[in-house]
Structure formats: structure tokens, C-alpha cells
């Protein structure tokens, strides 16, 4: 029996972690290629690209948890809403 038998390692879980790793690699490459500058947006606090990525990931987690609790296990619309939220965060925050 594997040490990881307690974890439900599915292809969806692998895609999730691969996307997070890809985002971190992309943000690192962008930071090297075009150094970050702080910007003040609708949040009224100075944020960098990394800050906006973190806020997007936390917000997407809350959107998906709220969707699960209020609507049910079909998360396609929650994903779409999370993508729109992320676009708004990166554009205006």
C-alpha cells in the first residue's frame, strides 16, 4: 500500500497542481523579464503581479466554496466566475 493512499490523486488533482506550478513559473519568468512595479488600483493598496495572483487564487477558492455550499457540486459556472474575477483583479486591482 502506498504512502499516498489517503489522498485522492486523480487527474483533476494533477491538473490543479500543474496549473499552480505553471502559474508560479510564469510569474517568475515575468519578474525576471519585466521587473515588477507596485500599482494602486481599486483596492487602494499597492500591489504587484504576485499579490494579484495570490488575491485571485484566494478569491477563486472562496467563490468555489460558496458555489459548493449554495448551488451544488457542478462547478463549471464557478470556474467561469473565478476566471472573470481573476481578469478583473489583474486589470483593475
ABEGO torsion letter per residue (X at the ends): XBAAAABBBBAAAAAAAAAAAAAAAAAAAAAAABBBBBBBBAAGBBBBAAAAAAAAAAAAAAAAAAAAAAAEABAAAAAAAAAAAAAAAAAAX
